[in-house]
Amino acid sequence: MKLTIMSSPPTPTQIPIARVASVDAYRGFVMFLMMAEVLHLGLMKKAFPESELWNFLAFNQSHVGWRGCSLHDLIQPSFSFLVGVALPFSIASRQGRGQSGWVSALHAIWRAVVLIFLGIFLRSVDQKQTNFTFEDTLTQIGLGYIFLFALGHARVVWQWVALGVILIGYWGAFALWPLPEPDFDYKAVDGLSEVERPTGFAAHWDKNTNPAWAFDKWFLNQFPREKPFTHNRGGYATLSFIPTLGTMILGLIAGSWLRSPTTSWAKIGCFIAMGVALLALGWVLDMTGICPSVKRIWTPAWVLFSGGWCFLLLALFALLLDTGLPGGWAFPLKVIGANSIVAYVGSHLIEGFVLGSFKTHFGANVFAQAHEYEPLARGFAVLAIYWLILFWMYRRKVFVKI
């Protein structure tokens, strides 16, 4: 982990590659969606069950049960995609500083290790012992990052080949995995209900009956645990880092396009065309049952479908910020995006601390005056403090990087 404090102008050999406003704002938007979990819109839905607005907002602040997509489901793909987008700029920056290849490779390994263990640390907060789990965003990125780094130095054609091998190979592993016996106890592994459970060929991508689940039954029990691992309640799996690497490769390709000398409008056109094509392909695979689009096990169809949304979101931010249009509105997002790791870690740790401080200094019922809107009052208070901390860091040019 690296703490950068810029107090004096950099020398010519230290000048970094120019930042891309659209990427910073997109990253800030993704982190804001994660930070905004403190609003607990699901509680507002319960308070106003007849309200279409609160139902819509609550749906998009939660993950779908298995198949499908909400706005919240696009947080992890976007974060992974943006890791890929940033890599060409990082490689160019390091090469511009004259950094040797082996030093860059060692840094990539270090970054991967830190991401993995930071993810484990955050998943272990308030646990009785270290919770060795590898399905969260940071560990998934860390597990695939070294491979992404290697592909970042390869020709574009090999990046496409790697993406194809990952998607087809991962699809084949699930497609060839035997289906459960008729008397399989789905309830014992928190399986889907009979209504939600995929049927026919799509059943190969059922919850906790697939090869990724079988791998975790072996792999996760190699670590100290309170009790033997039998299944993940949400169906998430360690091996999802393989198709997640596919999402990062899509970002790598997008990042290469961003660094190209073509006009902003040409880049936006490419992003839109790619986004639409990926969305269509992922949708067709899902609707035909060839491969369901499931975020929790990161199916190949999900890589394509969510990747399409990532390209379209990048196109939107590029249109708004890289074409000469006024971009002052994006400043709050840039503040968040500049310290995305701090934003990510804080989203797991800060809520209880801030709420406890408010209650200590302003009384236990400080938010009760908002009545049905109490969850929003609490959430906005936490968000305000959280953003001010990030703003303080931004103004003092304190940036935490891995």
C-alpha positions as CSV (number, residue, x, y, z in Angstrom):
1,M,0.0,0.0,0.0
2,K,1.3,3.4,-0.9
3,L,0.5,6.8,0.7
4,T,1.2,9.6,-1.8
5,I,1.4,13.2,-0.5
6,M,2.2,15.7,-3.2
7,S,3.6,18.9,-1.6
8,S,6.0,20.1,-4.3
9,P,5.9,20.2,-8.1
10,P,7.2,16.9,-9.7
11,T,10.4,16.8,-11.7
12,P,10.0,16.2,-15.4
13,T,10.8,12.5,-14.9
14,Q,8.1,12.2,-12.2
15,I,5.3,13.8,-14.2
16,P,2.5,11.2,-14.4
17,I,0.4,10.3,-17.4
18,A,-2.5,12.8,-17.6
19,R,-5.6,11.6,-15.7
20,V,-8.7,10.9,-17.7
21,A,-11.7,12.7,-16.2
22,S,-14.3,10.2,-17.4
23,V,-12.4,7.3,-15.7
24,D,-12.0,9.2,-12.4
25,A,-15.7,10.1,-12.4
26,Y,-16.9,6.6,-13.3
27,R,-14.8,5.2,-10.5
28,G,-16.2,7.8,-8.1
29,F,-19.7,6.9,-9.2
30,V,-19.1,3.2,-8.5
31,M,-17.7,3.9,-5.1
32,F,-20.6,6.3,-4.3
33,L,-23.1,3.5,-5.0
34,M,-21.2,1.3,-2.5
35,M,-21.0,4.1,0.0
36,A,-24.7,4.8,-0.4
37,E,-25.5,1.5,1.1
38,V,-25.7,3.4,4.4
39,L,-29.0,4.9,3.2
40,H,-30.6,1.4,3.7
41,L,-33.3,2.0,1.1
42,G,-34.7,-1.4,1.8
43,L,-35.9,0.0,5.2
44,M,-37.6,2.8,3.3
45,K,-39.4,0.2,1.1
46,K,-40.7,-1.5,4.3
47,A,-41.9,1.9,5.6
48,F,-43.7,2.7,2.4
49,P,-44.6,-0.6,0.8
50,E,-47.0,0.9,-1.7
51,S,-44.5,3.4,-3.0
52,E,-43.2,2.5,-6.5
53,L,-40.3,4.9,-6.0
54,W,-39.0,3.3,-2.9
55,N,-39.5,-0.2,-4.3
56,F,-37.5,0.8,-7.4
57,L,-34.7,2.4,-5.4
58,A,-34.6,-0.5,-3.0
59,F,-34.4,-3.0,-5.8
60,N,-31.5,-1.2,-7.3
61,Q,-29.6,-1.0,-4.0
62,S,-29.7,-4.8,-3.6
63,H,-28.5,-7.8,-5.4
64,V,-30.9,-10.0,-7.4
65,G,-31.5,-13.4,-6.0
66,W,-29.8,-15.3,-8.7
67,R,-30.5,-14.6,-12.4
68,G,-30.8,-11.0,-13.7
69,C,-29.3,-7.6,-12.9
70,S,-29.9,-4.5,-10.7
71,L,-27.8,-1.3,-10.6
72,H,-26.2,-2.6,-7.4
73,D,-25.1,-5.8,-9.3
74,L,-23.0,-3.5,-11.6
75,I,-20.7,-2.2,-8.8
76,Q,-18.3,-5.2,-8.7
77,P,-18.1,-5.6,-12.5
78,S,-17.5,-1.8,-12.9
79,F,-14.8,-1.8,-10.2
80,S,-13.1,-4.8,-11.9
81,F,-13.5,-3.3,-15.4
82,L,-11.9,0.0,-14.2
83,V,-8.9,-1.9,-12.9
84,G,-8.3,-3.1,-16.4
85,V,-8.9,0.4,-17.8
86,A,-6.3,1.9,-15.6
87,L,-3.6,-0.7,-16.3
88,P,-2.4,0.7,-19.7
89,F,-2.0,4.1,-18.2
90,S,-0.1,2.6,-15.2
91,I,2.2,0.6,-17.5
92,A,2.9,3.7,-19.7
93,S,3.6,5.8,-16.6
94,R,6.1,3.3,-15.2
95,Q,7.8,2.9,-18.5
96,G,8.0,6.7,-18.8
97,R,9.8,6.8,-15.5
98,G,12.3,4.3,-16.8
99,Q,11.2,1.5,-14.4
100,S,12.5,-1.9,-15.3
101,G,10.2,-4.7,-16.2
102,W,11.1,-6.9,-13.2
103,V,10.4,-4.0,-10.8
104,S,7.0,-3.5,-12.4
105,A,6.3,-7.2,-12.1
106,L,7.3,-7.3,-8.5
107,H,4.9,-4.4,-7.8
108,A,2.1,-6.2,-9.6
109,I,2.7,-9.3,-7.4
110,W,2.8,-7.1,-4.3
111,R,-0.5,-5.4,-5.4
112,A,-2.2,-8.7,-5.9
113,V,-1.1,-10.0,-2.5
114,V,-2.2,-6.8,-0.7
115,L,-5.6,-6.9,-2.4
116,I,-6.2,-10.5,-1.5
117,F,-5.3,-10.0,2.2
118,L,-7.1,-6.7,2.5
119,G,-10.3,-8.5,1.2
120,I,-9.8,-11.2,3.8
121,F,-9.2,-8.6,6.5
122,L,-12.4,-6.8,5.7
123,R,-14.4,-10.0,5.7
124,S,-13.0,-10.9,9.1
125,V,-14.1,-7.7,10.9
126,D,-16.3,-8.6,13.9
127,Q,-15.5,-12.4,13.3
128,K,-14.2,-14.6,16.0
129,Q,-11.2,-15.6,13.8
130,T,-9.8,-14.9,10.4
131,N,-12.4,-15.6,7.8
132,F,-10.6,-17.1,4.9
133,T,-12.9,-16.3,2.0
134,F,-12.0,-15.3,-1.5
135,E,-15.2,-14.3,-3.3
136,D,-15.3,-10.6,-2.5
137,T,-14.3,-7.8,-4.9
138,L,-10.8,-7.2,-3.7
139,T,-9.7,-10.8,-3.4
140,Q,-11.2,-11.6,-6.8
141,I,-9.3,-8.8,-8.4
142,G,-6.1,-9.8,-6.5
143,L,-6.3,-13.4,-7.6
144,G,-6.5,-12.4,-11.3
145,Y,-4.3,-9.3,-11.3
146,I,-0.9,-10.9,-12.1
147,F,-2.5,-12.6,-15.2
148,L,-4.0,-9.2,-16.1
149,F,-0.6,-7.5,-15.7
150,A,1.0,-10.1,-18.0
151,L,-1.7,-9.5,-20.6
152,G,-1.2,-5.8,-20.3
153,H,2.2,-6.3,-22.0
154,A,0.8,-8.6,-24.7
155,R,-0.6,-7.6,-28.1
156,V,-4.3,-6.9,-28.3
157,V,-5.0,-10.0,-30.3
158,W,-3.7,-12.1,-27.4
159,Q,-5.9,-10.3,-25.0
160,W,-8.9,-11.2,-27.1
161,V,-7.7,-14.8,-27.4
162,A,-7.3,-15.0,-23.5
163,L,-10.8,-13.6,-23.1
164,G,-12.2,-16.2,-25.5
165,V,-10.4,-19.1,-23.7
166,I,-11.6,-17.9,-20.3
167,L,-15.2,-17.6,-21.4
168,I,-15.4,-20.8,-23.4
169,G,-13.3,-22.8,-20.9
170,Y,-15.3,-21.7,-17.9
171,W,-18.6,-22.3,-19.7
172,G,-17.4,-25.8,-20.6
173,A,-16.4,-26.6,-17.0
174,F,-20.0,-25.9,-15.8
175,A,-21.7,-27.5,-18.9
176,L,-19.8,-30.8,-18.4
177,W,-20.4,-30.9,-14.6
178,P,-22.9,-33.6,-13.7
179,L,-26.3,-32.4,-12.5
180,P,-27.4,-33.4,-8.9
181,E,-29.2,-36.6,-8.3
182,P,-33.0,-36.4,-8.1
183,D,-32.9,-36.8,-4.3
184,F,-30.4,-34.0,-3.8
185,D,-31.1,-31.9,-0.7
186,Y,-31.1,-28.3,-2.1
187,K,-32.2,-26.9,1.3
188,A,-29.0,-28.2,2.9
189,V,-27.0,-25.9,0.7
190,D,-29.4,-22.9,0.8
191,G,-30.4,-23.7,-2.8
192,L,-32.9,-21.8,-4.8
193,S,-36.6,-22.4,-4.5
194,E,-38.3,-24.6,-7.1
195,V,-39.7,-21.5,-8.7
196,E,-36.3,-19.8,-9.0
197,R,-34.3,-23.0,-9.8
198,P,-33.0,-23.1,-13.5
199,T,-34.2,-26.1,-15.5
200,G,-33.0,-28.0,-18.5
201,F,-29.5,-27.2,-19.7
202,A,-29.4,-24.0,-17.6
203,A,-29.5,-26.2,-14.5
204,H,-25.7,-26.6,-14.8
205,W,-25.5,-23.1,-13.4
206,D,-27.7,-23.7,-10.4
207,K,-26.8,-22.4,-6.9
208,N,-24.3,-24.5,-4.9
209,T,-24.5,-27.6,-7.2
210,N,-21.7,-26.5,-9.6
211,P,-18.0,-27.2,-10.0
212,A,-17.0,-23.8,-8.3
213,W,-19.0,-24.9,-5.3
214,A,-17.4,-28.3,-5.3
215,F,-13.9,-26.7,-5.4
216,D,-14.7,-24.5,-2.4
217,K,-15.9,-27.5,-0.4
218,W,-12.3,-28.7,-0.7
219,F,-10.3,-25.5,-0.9
220,L,-11.8,-23.5,1.9
221,N,-11.6,-26.4,4.3
222,Q,-7.8,-26.2,4.0
223,F,-7.9,-23.1,6.2
224,P,-8.7,-22.8,9.9
225,R,-12.5,-22.5,10.3
226,E,-15.0,-22.5,13.2
227,K,-16.9,-25.2,11.4
228,P,-16.3,-27.1,8.1
229,F,-17.3,-25.2,5.0
230,T,-20.3,-26.7,3.2
231,H,-21.6,-23.9,1.0
232,N,-21.8,-20.1,0.6
233,R,-25.2,-18.8,1.5
234,G,-25.3,-16.5,-1.5
235,G,-23.7,-19.0,-3.8
236,Y,-20.6,-17.0,-4.4
237,A,-17.4,-18.9,-5.2
238,T,-13.6,-18.5,-5.2
239,L,-13.2,-19.6,-8.8
240,S,-15.3,-16.7,-10.0
241,F,-12.0,-14.9,-10.2
242,I,-11.4,-16.6,-13.5
243,P,-14.3,-15.0,-15.4
244,T,-13.8,-11.8,-13.3
245,L,-10.4,-11.7,-15.1
246,G,-12.5,-11.7,-18.3
247,T,-14.2,-8.5,-17.1
248,M,-10.8,-7.0,-16.3
249,I,-9.6,-7.9,-19.8
250,L,-12.5,-6.0,-21.3
251,G,-11.4,-3.1,-19.2
252,L,-7.8,-3.5,-20.4
253,I,-9.1,-3.3,-24.0
254,A,-11.1,-0.2,-23.2
255,G,-8.1,1.4,-21.6
256,S,-6.0,0.8,-24.7
257,W,-8.7,2.5,-26.7
258,L,-8.7,5.4,-24.3
259,R,-4.9,5.8,-24.8
260,S,-5.2,5.7,-28.6
261,P,-4.6,9.0,-30.5
262,T,-8.2,9.0,-32.0
263,T,-10.7,11.6,-31.1
264,S,-12.9,11.4,-28.1
265,W,-16.0,11.0,-30.3
266,A,-14.4,8.1,-32.1
267,K,-13.6,6.4,-28.8
268,I,-17.2,7.0,-27.5
269,G,-18.5,5.5,-30.7
270,C,-16.4,2.4,-30.2
271,F,-17.5,2.1,-26.5
272,I,-21.2,2.3,-27.5
273,A,-20.8,-0.2,-30.3
274,M,-18.9,-2.7,-28.0
275,G,-21.4,-2.1,-25.2
276,V,-24.4,-2.8,-27.3
277,A,-22.8,-5.9,-28.9
278,L,-21.8,-7.4,-25.5
279,L,-25.3,-6.6,-24.0
280,A,-27.0,-8.3,-26.9
281,L,-24.7,-11.4,-26.8
282,G,-25.1,-11.8,-23.1
283,W,-28.9,-11.4,-23.3
284,V,-29.1,-14.0,-26.1
285,L,-27.1,-16.6,-24.1
286,D,-29.2,-16.0,-21.1
287,M,-32.6,-16.1,-22.8
288,T,-31.8,-19.3,-24.8
289,G,-30.6,-21.1,-21.7
290,I,-27.1,-21.7,-23.3
291,C,-25.6,-19.8,-20.3
292,P,-27.7,-18.0,-17.7
293,S,-26.6,-14.5,-16.7
294,V,-25.7,-14.9,-13.0
295,K,-23.5,-12.4,-11.2
296,R,-23.0,-14.5,-8.1
297,I,-21.1,-17.2,-9.9
298,W,-19.9,-14.7,-12.7
299,T,-21.1,-16.8,-15.6
300,P,-19.7,-16.1,-19.1
301,A,-23.0,-14.6,-20.1
302,W,-22.7,-12.2,-17.1
303,V,-19.2,-11.2,-18.2
304,L,-20.6,-10.2,-21.5
305,F,-23.8,-8.6,-20.2
306,S,-22.2,-6.6,-17.4
307,G,-19.3,-5.8,-19.6
308,G,-21.7,-4.2,-22.1
309,W,-23.0,-2.0,-19.3
310,C,-19.5,-1.1,-18.3
311,F,-18.6,0.0,-21.8
312,L,-21.9,2.0,-22.0
313,L,-21.3,3.7,-18.7
314,L,-17.7,4.6,-19.7
315,A,-19.1,6.0,-23.0
316,L,-21.6,8.1,-21.0
317,F,-18.9,9.6,-18.7
318,A,-16.6,10.1,-21.7
319,L,-19.4,11.9,-23.5
320,L,-20.0,14.2,-20.5
321,L,-16.4,14.8,-19.5
322,D,-14.0,14.2,-22.3
323,T,-15.6,16.2,-25.1
324,G,-15.3,19.7,-23.8
325,L,-18.6,19.9,-22.0
326,P,-18.7,21.6,-18.6
327,G,-17.7,19.1,-16.0
328,G,-17.9,20.8,-12.7
329,W,-20.8,18.7,-11.7
330,A,-18.5,15.6,-11.5
331,F,-16.2,17.1,-8.8
332,P,-17.9,15.3,-5.9
333,L,-17.4,12.0,-7.8
334,K,-13.8,12.8,-8.6
335,V,-13.1,13.4,-4.9
336,I,-14.4,9.9,-4.2
337,G,-12.6,8.3,-7.2
338,A,-9.3,9.8,-6.3
339,N,-9.2,7.6,-3.1
340,S,-11.2,4.6,-4.2
341,I,-9.4,2.2,-1.9
342,V,-10.1,4.5,1.1
343,A,-13.8,4.7,-0.1
344,Y,-14.0,0.9,-0.4
345,V,-12.5,0.2,3.0
346,G,-14.5,2.9,4.7
347,S,-17.8,1.5,3.3
348,H,-17.1,-1.6,5.4
349,L,-15.9,0.2,8.5
350,I,-17.2,3.7,8.9
351,E,-20.9,3.5,9.4
352,G,-20.9,2.2,13.0
353,F,-18.2,4.6,14.1
354,V,-20.0,7.7,12.7
355,L,-23.4,6.8,14.0
356,G,-22.0,6.1,17.4
357,S,-20.3,9.5,17.5
358,F,-23.5,11.2,16.5
359,K,-25.4,9.5,19.3
360,T,-22.7,10.2,21.8
361,H,-22.6,13.9,21.1
362,F,-26.2,14.7,20.1
363,G,-28.2,12.0,22.0
364,A,-29.4,8.5,21.3
365,N,-32.5,9.7,19.6
366,V,-30.8,12.3,17.4
367,F,-32.2,10.7,14.2
368,A,-35.6,9.6,15.6
369,Q,-37.0,13.1,14.8
370,A,-37.1,12.1,11.2
371,H,-39.7,9.4,12.0
372,E,-40.2,7.2,8.9
373,Y,-37.3,8.8,7.2
374,E,-34.9,8.0,10.0
375,P,-32.8,5.5,7.8
376,L,-32.3,8.3,5.3
377,A,-31.3,10.8,8.0
378,R,-28.8,8.4,9.4
379,G,-27.5,7.5,6.0
380,F,-27.1,11.1,4.8
381,A,-25.2,12.0,8.0
382,V,-22.8,9.2,7.5
383,L,-22.4,10.0,3.7
384,A,-21.7,13.7,4.5
385,I,-19.0,12.9,7.1
386,Y,-17.5,10.2,4.8
387,W,-17.3,12.5,1.8
388,L,-15.8,15.4,3.9
389,I,-13.0,13.0,5.0
390,L,-12.3,12.2,1.4
391,F,-12.5,15.9,0.4
392,W,-10.0,16.7,3.2
393,M,-7.6,14.1,1.7
394,Y,-8.2,15.4,-1.8
395,R,-7.5,19.1,-0.8
396,R,-4.3,18.0,0.8
397,K,-3.4,15.8,-2.1
398,V,-3.2,12.7,0.1
399,F,-3.9,9.6,-2.1
400,V,-3.8,6.1,-0.9
401,K,-2.8,3.6,-3.6
402,I,-1.9,-0.1,-3.7
